[in-house]
Amino acid sequence: MRPSTTVTIHNAVSPLEIAAFGGLISEYTAWCRERYKNDPWLVEMAFGHQGLDAELLNLAELYGPPNGRMLMAEDAYEVLGGVAYKRVDARTCEMKRMFVRTTANGRGLGRMLCQAVMTTAAQDGYKVMRLDTSREMVEAIGLYKAFGFKEVAPFITYPERMRPMMIFMERALDPPA
């Protein structure tokens, strides 16, 4: 890994930044396929159910203002990770696609991105953030719990085979400073 410089987190707004965010999602998908290589049906069913191919073609509409935001963590050399949120209703948004590149693990970027997406959503007027993830994503679940997310009833209907594998979480957002 290259020497660390100052990490910045910013909104992905230009076409190049949005394309880079899409690249992170594609990298995340490949990472999931490797992590779940013994259960490939899970990854294919999850991303198929979520319409990942259509999502990648419509990132600006799904996650760009006024429907949400895409945040990217960068250092002077490269994009290291990202996270997005999307509008559910006037009070509620959903965290999506949190991912930190393996080469950037151990730098606290997951924590930085999680805090940044919650702060940004609160500044945009949201009161509640929710998310869903696989029960196997123990590192992510630990991070979310450390930020005060609590398990809630399912708010998305997944195929029957996937339901036992999913966890749903939510937390109230702190008012903007």
QUICORGI-V597674 format. One record per pair of residues at least 24 apart in sequence whose ideal C-beta (glycine too) atoms are under 10 Angstrom apart, sorted by the first residue. I is the first residue (numbers start at 1). GAP is how many residues later the second one is. D is the distance in whole Angstrom. If there is no record, write none. Layout:
<<I	GAP	D> <I	GAP	D>>
This chain:
<<1	74	10> <1	76	10> <1	77	10> <1	79	10> <1	100	10> <1	101	10> <1	102	5> <1	103	7> <1	104	9> <1	105	9> <1	106	9> <2	73	8> <2	74	9> <2	75	5> <2	76	8> <2	101	9> <3	72	9> <3	73	9> <3	74	9> <4	71	7> <4	72	9> <4	73	10> <4	76	10> <4	100	9> <4	103	7> <5	69	9> <5	70	5> <5	71	4> <5	72	7> <6	68	10> <6	69	7> <6	70	7> <7	66	6> <7	67	7> <7	68	5> <7	69	9> <7	73	7> <7	74	9> <7	97	9> <7	100	7> <7	101	9> <7	102	7> <7	105	7> <7	106	10> <8	64	9> <8	65	7> <8	66	6> <8	67	8> <8	68	9> <8	72	10> <8	104	10> <9	62	6> <9	63	7> <9	64	5> <9	65	8> <9	71	10> <9	72	9> <9	73	9> <9	74	9> <9	100	9> <9	103	6> <9	104	7> <9	106	9> <9	107	5> <9	108	9> <9	110	10> <9	111	9> <10	60	10> <10	61	7> <10	62	6> <10	63	9> <10	64	7> <10	106	9> <11	53	9> <11	54	8> <11	58	6> <11	59	7> <11	60	6> <11	61	8> <11	105	10> <11	109	8> <12	47	8> <12	48	9> <12	51	8> <12	52	8> <12	57	8> <12	58	4> <12	59	7> <12	60	5> <12	67	9> <12	70	7> <12	72	8> <13	47	9> <13	51	7> <13	52	8> <13	56	9> <13	57	8> <15	45	8> <17	53	8> <17	55	7> <17	57	10> <17	62	9> <17	65	10> <18	41	5> <18	42	6> <18	45	9> <18	46	7> <18	52	7> <18	54	10> <19	37	10> <19	40	8> <20	50	9> <20	52	7> <20	54	9> <20	58	10> <20	59	5> <20	62	8> <21	35	10> <21	38	6> <21	39	10> <21	42	8> <21	43	10> <21	49	5> <21	50	9> <21	51	6> <21	58	8> <21	61	5> <21	62	9> <21	63	7> <21	76	8> <21	78	10> <22	33	9> <22	34	5> <22	35	9> <22	37	6> <22	38	10> <22	48	9> <22	60	10> <22	75	10> <23	33	10> <23	56	8> <23	59	9> <24	46	9> <24	48	7> <24	49	10> <24	55	7> <24	56	9> <24	57	7> <24	58	5> <24	59	9> <24	60	10> <24	73	7> <24	74	10> <24	75	6> <24	76	9> <24	77	8> <25	27	8> <25	30	7> <25	31	6> <25	34	8> <25	38	10> <25	45	10> <25	57	8> <25	59	9> <25	71	9> <25	72	5> <25	74	7> <26	26	9> <26	30	7> <27	52	10> <27	54	10> <27	55	10> <27	72	7> <27	74	7> <27	75	9> <28	24	10> <28	53	9> <28	54	9> <28	69	6> <28	70	8> <28	71	4> <28	72	9> <28	73	9> <29	27	9> <29	68	10> <29	70	9> <31	68	7> <31	69	10> <31	70	9> <31	71	7> <32	67	9> <32	102	8> <32	104	10> <32	105	9> <34	68	10> <35	99	9> <35	101	8> <35	102	9> <36	98	8> <36	100	7> <36	129	10> <39	95	10> <39	97	9> <39	126	9> <41	120	8> <41	121	9> <42	92	7> <42	94	8> <42	119	8> <42	120	7> <42	123	6> <42	124	10> <43	91	9> <45	113	8> <45	114	6> <45	116	7> <45	117	6> <45	120	9> <46	86	10> <46	87	10> <46	88	7> <46	112	8> <46	113	9> <46	116	6> <46	119	8> <46	120	8> <48	111	9> <49	107	9> <49	108	9> <49	109	6> <49	110	6> <49	113	7> <50	46	9> <50	47	10> <50	82	10> <50	106	9> <50	108	9> <52	45	10> <55	29	10> <55	31	10> <55	41	9> <55	42	9> <59	25	8> <59	38	9> <61	25	10> <62	24	6> <62	25	9> <62	34	8> <63	24	9> <63	33	7> <63	34	8> <65	59	8> <66	58	8> <67	26	9> <68	25	7> <68	26	8> <68	27	10> <68	28	8> <68	49	10> <68	52	9> <68	53	8> <68	56	8> <68	58	10> <69	24	9> <69	47	9> <69	48	7> <69	51	5> <69	52	7> <69	54	10> <69	55	7> <70	26	9> <70	27	8> <70	47	9> <71	27	10> <71	41	10> <71	42	6> <71	45	5> <71	46	6> <71	48	10> <71	49	7> <72	41	9> <72	44	10> <73	26	10> <73	27	7> <73	28	9> <73	31	8> <73	34	9> <73	35	10> <73	36	5> <73	37	9> <73	39	6> <73	40	6> <73	43	8> <75	29	8> <75	32	9> <75	34	10> <78	25	8> <78	26	8> <79	25	9> <80	24	4> <80	25	10> <80	27	8> <80	29	6> <80	32	10> <80	33	9> <81	24	10> <81	26	9> <81	28	5> <81	29	7> <81	31	9> <81	32	6> <82	27	10> <82	31	7> <82	35	9> <83	26	10> <83	27	9> <83	29	10> <83	30	4> <83	31	7> <83	33	7> <83	34	5> <83	35	10> <83	37	10> <83	48	10> <84	29	10> <84	33	7> <85	32	6> <85	33	9> <85	35	7> <85	36	5> <85	39	9> <85	41	8> <85	44	7> <85	45	10> <85	46	9> <86	35	10> <87	34	9> <87	37	9> <87	39	8> <88	38	9> <88	40	8> <88	41	9> <88	42	7> <88	67	8> <89	37	9> <89	39	9> <90	35	8> <90	36	8> <90	37	9> <91	34	8> <91	35	7> <91	36	5> <91	37	6> <91	81	10> <91	82	10> <92	29	10> <92	34	7> <92	35	7> <92	36	5> <92	37	8> <92	38	7> <92	63	9> <92	78	8> <92	81	10> <93	24	9> <93	25	10> <93	27	10> <93	28	5> <93	29	10> <93	31	8> <93	32	9> <93	33	5> <93	34	9> <93	35	8> <93	36	6> <93	37	8> <93	38	10> <93	80	8> <94	27	10> <94	32	10> <94	34	10> <94	35	7> <94	36	5> <94	37	6> <94	38	8> <94	61	8> <94	62	9> <94	76	9> <95	26	8> <95	34	6> <95	35	7> <95	36	4> <95	37	9> <95	38	9> <95	49	8> <95	54	9> <95	74	9> <95	75	10> <95	76	10> <96	35	8> <96	36	9> <98	33	8> <98	35	9> <98	39	10> <98	42	7> <98	45	8> <98	46	9> <99	41	10> <100	39	10> <100	40	10> <105	34	9> <110	29	8> <110	30	8> <110	32	10> <110	33	5> <110	34	10> <110	36	10> <111	32	7> <111	35	8> <111	36	8> <113	30	9> <114	26	9> <114	29	6> <114	30	7> <114	32	9> <114	33	5> <114	35	9> <115	32	7> <117	56	10> <118	29	7> <118	30	9> <118	31	10> <118	53	8> <118	55	6> <118	56	7> <119	54	8> <119	55	8> <119	57	7> <119	58	8> <120	53	10> <120	56	9> <121	52	6> <121	55	10> <122	50	10> <122	51	4> <122	52	6> <122	53	6> <122	54	5> <122	55	9> <123	50	9> <123	52	10> <123	53	5> <123	54	9> <124	49	10> <124	52	9> <125	48	10> <125	51	9> <126	46	10> <126	47	6> <127	45	6> <127	46	6> <127	47	10> <127	48	9> <128	42	6> <128	43	7> <128	44	6> <128	45	6> <129	40	9> <129	41	7> <129	42	6> <129	43	8> <129	44	6> <130	25	6> <130	26	9> <130	38	7> <130	39	7> <130	40	4> <130	41	8> <131	24	10> <131	36	9> <131	37	8> <131	38	5> <131	39	8> <131	40	9> <132	24	6> <132	26	8> <132	34	6> <132	35	7> <132	36	5> <132	37	7> <132	38	10> <133	32	10> <133	33	7> <133	34	6> <133	35	9> <133	36	8> <134	28	9> <134	31	6> <134	32	6> <134	33	7> <135	29	8> <135	30	6> <135	31	7> <135	32	5> <136	29	7> <136	31	10> <137	30	8> <140	27	10> <140	29	10> <141	26	6> <141	28	8> <144	25	5> <144	26	10> <144	27	8> <145	24	8> <145	26	10> <147	24	7> <148	24	8> <148	25	10> <148	26	9>>
